[in-house]
Amino acid sequence: MRSNRVILLSLLLVALGCHRGVRFEEQVLSKPGVRYRVGALPPAWSQVKLSENDLAWFTEDTGHALSVNSTCREHDDASLEVLTRHLLEGFTERVPLMQRAEVVDEREALRSHYQAKLDGVPVELLLVVLKKDRCVYDFTYVAPLGHLQDRVEDLDALVGGFHVENPS
């Protein structure tokens, strides 16, 4: 089981690379044109830098991963469903299990639960996508298959503390 966790983490890190140019202090992310707050995570999560995400964390002992991203370029007013499908790129054998609307920072968001494979490794995904102030924000939670509930409250805390602030 531990080897599957290490493989999953390694695959995520290799697939996503390294990222620079983003400031994250006191739960607030700032980058050119964007500033937002996220909820706090417990100490079990270690922050990592990934090229395609503003923020990312993993748990070394369990193989769970969380990431947050903002995209503030033209997205042709794509639906939340289409934006969610973009997050699934790179995952194979995707099986949708649930999709529902919820409110995040006073905007409609779409929460989706999938089972899929990442380079042949079975995983579960929870994705939350919303649009606000000409930007798309997405949250991705990846768990080893059958272990989604182990850390889902951490995703909920991260999303629950989300608030777009005025960029300075």
Secondary structure, 3 states (H helix, E strand, C coil): CHHHHHHHHHHHHHHHCCCCCCEEECCEEEECCEEEECCCCCCCCEEECCCCCCEEEECCCCCCEEEEEEECCCCCCCCHHHHHHHHCCCCEEEEEEEEEEEEECCEEEEEEEEEEEECCEEEEEEEEEEEECCEEEEEEEEEECCCHHHCHHHHHHHHHCCEECCCC
